[in-house]
Amino acid sequence: MKYETLFIMVRVQVHTSHSQISEVVREVENHSKMILSDTANINILETEILLSRVRNVKNINHQL
C-alpha cells in the first residue's frame, strides 16, 4: 500500500455573530469536524481543516 495526500475543497457559507472573518476562521478551524470513512482499499490516516479567508465579500451569494 502506498501513501498519498489528497486535497479536498469544500465551500462553506456561514451565518455568524463574529465581527471579524479571522474570528470565524479560527473558530471553524478549532471546533469544526470533518469526517471521512475508510473504504475497502483506503485507510484514512489523518484529516485537517485548512481554510482561506474570503477577500471580496461582494461576490458572495447572500441568499439563505
PADREN-126381 format. One record per residue (C-alpha): residue number from 1; x, y, z. Coordinates in nm, 4 decimals, padded with zeros to 6 digits, always signed. Each point is the difference from the previous one (the first is absolute). Layout:
rec num = NUM | c1 = X | c2 = Y | c3 = Z
...
***
This chain:
rec num = 1 | c1 = +00.0000 | c2 = +00.0000 | c3 = +00.0000
rec num = 2 | c1 = +00.1360 | c2 = +00.3476 | c3 = -00.0806
rec num = 3 | c1 = -00.0581 | c2 = +00.3327 | c3 = +00.1761
rec num = 4 | c1 = -00.1670 | c2 = +00.2896 | c3 = -00.1814
rec num = 5 | c1 = -00.1149 | c2 = +00.3482 | c3 = +00.1033
rec num = 6 | c1 = -00.3346 | c2 = +00.1134 | c3 = -00.1400
rec num = 7 | c1 = -00.1263 | c2 = +00.3577 | c3 = +00.0143
rec num = 8 | c1 = -00.3769 | c2 = +00.0340 | c3 = +00.0255
rec num = 9 | c1 = -00.1598 | c2 = +00.3397 | c3 = -00.0637
rec num = 10 | c1 = -00.3220 | c2 = +00.0784 | c3 = +00.1872
rec num = 11 | c1 = -00.2086 | c2 = +00.3155 | c3 = -00.0230
rec num = 12 | c1 = -00.1636 | c2 = +00.1065 | c3 = +00.3279
rec num = 13 | c1 = -00.2398 | c2 = +00.2889 | c3 = +00.0400
rec num = 14 | c1 = -00.0508 | c2 = +00.1113 | c3 = +00.3596
rec num = 15 | c1 = -00.2197 | c2 = +00.2335 | c3 = +00.1985
rec num = 16 | c1 = +00.1927 | c2 = +00.1327 | c3 = +00.2976
rec num = 17 | c1 = -00.0040 | c2 = +00.2468 | c3 = +00.2855
rec num = 18 | c1 = +00.3755 | c2 = +00.0585 | c3 = -00.0313
rec num = 19 | c1 = +00.1025 | c2 = +00.3419 | c3 = -00.1284
rec num = 20 | c1 = +00.3308 | c2 = -00.1088 | c3 = -00.1569
rec num = 21 | c1 = +00.0568 | c2 = -00.2693 | c3 = -00.2626
rec num = 22 | c1 = +00.3134 | c2 = -00.1061 | c3 = +00.1860
rec num = 23 | c1 = -00.2171 | c2 = -00.0908 | c3 = +00.3009
rec num = 24 | c1 = -00.2250 | c2 = -00.2114 | c3 = -00.2211
rec num = 25 | c1 = +00.2970 | c2 = -00.1781 | c3 = -00.1558
rec num = 26 | c1 = +00.1613 | c2 = -00.0651 | c3 = +00.3375
rec num = 27 | c1 = -00.3197 | c2 = -00.1437 | c3 = +00.1475
rec num = 28 | c1 = -00.0686 | c2 = -00.2258 | c3 = -00.2986
rec num = 29 | c1 = +00.3602 | c2 = -00.1235 | c3 = -00.0059
rec num = 30 | c1 = -00.0019 | c2 = -00.0725 | c3 = +00.3741
rec num = 31 | c1 = -00.3480 | c2 = -00.1426 | c3 = +00.0549
rec num = 32 | c1 = -00.1431 | c2 = -00.1379 | c3 = -00.3239
rec num = 33 | c1 = +00.0333 | c2 = -00.3619 | c3 = -00.1030
rec num = 34 | c1 = +00.0429 | c2 = -00.1663 | c3 = -00.3345
rec num = 35 | c1 = -00.0725 | c2 = -00.3697 | c3 = -00.0220
rec num = 36 | c1 = +00.1291 | c2 = -00.2305 | c3 = -00.2717
rec num = 37 | c1 = -00.0531 | c2 = -00.3738 | c3 = +00.0067
rec num = 38 | c1 = +00.2396 | c2 = -00.2810 | c3 = -00.0803
rec num = 39 | c1 = -00.0835 | c2 = -00.2109 | c3 = -00.3029
rec num = 40 | c1 = +00.0990 | c2 = -00.3524 | c3 = -00.0928
rec num = 41 | c1 = +00.3150 | c2 = +00.1322 | c3 = -00.1715
rec num = 42 | c1 = +00.0709 | c2 = +00.3215 | c3 = +00.1929
rec num = 43 | c1 = +00.0766 | c2 = +00.0650 | c3 = +00.3680
rec num = 44 | c1 = -00.0437 | c2 = +00.3658 | c3 = +00.1007
rec num = 45 | c1 = +00.3029 | c2 = +00.0889 | c3 = +00.2128
rec num = 46 | c1 = -00.0500 | c2 = +00.3697 | c3 = +00.0769
rec num = 47 | c1 = -00.2193 | c2 = +00.2971 | c3 = -00.0934
rec num = 48 | c1 = +00.0498 | c2 = +00.3697 | c3 = +00.0616
rec num = 49 | c1 = -00.2226 | c2 = +00.2983 | c3 = -00.0731
rec num = 50 | c1 = +00.1857 | c2 = +00.2602 | c3 = -00.2055
rec num = 51 | c1 = -00.1848 | c2 = +00.3264 | c3 = -00.0621
rec num = 52 | c1 = +00.0659 | c2 = +00.3034 | c3 = -00.2100
rec num = 53 | c1 = -00.1615 | c2 = +00.3337 | c3 = +00.0609
rec num = 54 | c1 = -00.2443 | c2 = +00.1597 | c3 = -00.2425
rec num = 55 | c1 = +00.1577 | c2 = +00.3152 | c3 = -00.1390
rec num = 56 | c1 = -00.2902 | c2 = +00.1430 | c3 = -00.2026
rec num = 57 | c1 = -00.3219 | c2 = -00.0247 | c3 = +00.2010
rec num = 58 | c1 = -00.2040 | c2 = +00.1637 | c3 = -00.2796
rec num = 59 | c1 = +00.0176 | c2 = -00.3200 | c3 = -00.2067
rec num = 60 | c1 = -00.1614 | c2 = -00.2204 | c3 = +00.2652
rec num = 61 | c1 = -00.3571 | c2 = -00.1071 | c3 = -00.0640
rec num = 62 | c1 = -00.1888 | c2 = +00.1210 | c3 = +00.3083
rec num = 63 | c1 = -00.3108 | c2 = -00.2129 | c3 = -00.0531
rec num = 64 | c1 = -00.0733 | c2 = -00.2505 | c3 = +00.2748
***
